[in-house]
Amino acid sequence: MARLKFASTAEADLARLDKPIAKLVYRRLVWLAENLDSVSPIPLKGEFKDLNKFRIGDYRALYVIDPSRQTLIVHFVRHRREAYKDK
């Protein structure tokens, strides 16, 4: 089980979401951190090549894994049409 950590940008993204959607996204990210060993990360390309994506309905969480600290660091949580626009 990995620890779950949010970058300031991800915290701001979650705060902008409606409460029910934010709860759903948070629960799915907790699930991801708990099951990180059994989930294959989906790496991105281009300017986002250092990040992985996790699909949560119409939303995407962009994250990195720090294996030395067993930590999942979420950088962005955005709607799919906005998730890949700019870093």
Residue pairs with C-beta under 8 A, 6 or more apart in sequence:
1 33
1 34
1 36
1 70
2 33
2 34
2 36
2 65
2 70
2 71
2 72
3 33
3 69
3 70
3 71
3 72
4 29
4 30
4 32
4 33
4 71
4 72
4 74
5 71
5 72
5 73
5 74
6 14
6 73
6 74
7 73
7 74
7 75
7 76
9 75
9 76
10 61
10 74
10 75
10 76
10 77
13 76
13 77
13 78
14 22
14 25
14 26
14 77
15 22
17 25
17 59
17 77
21 59
24 56
24 57
25 56
25 59
25 61
25 77
28 54
28 56
28 61
29 54
29 56
29 61
29 72
29 74
29 77
32 39
32 54
32 61
32 63
32 72
33 72
36 65
36 72
41 52
41 65
42 52
42 53
42 54
43 49
43 51
43 52
44 51
44 52
44 53
44 62
44 84
47 87
48 62
48 84
48 87
50 64
51 62
51 63
51 64
51 75
52 62
52 63
52 64
52 65
53 60
53 61
53 62
53 63
53 83
54 60
54 61
54 62
54 63
56 77
58 79
58 80
59 77
59 78
59 79
59 80
59 83
60 76
60 77
60 78
60 79
60 80
60 83
60 84
61 74
61 76
61 77
62 74
62 75
62 76
62 77
62 78
62 83
63 72
63 73
63 74
63 75
64 72
64 73
64 75
65 71
65 72
65 73
66 72
66 73
76 83
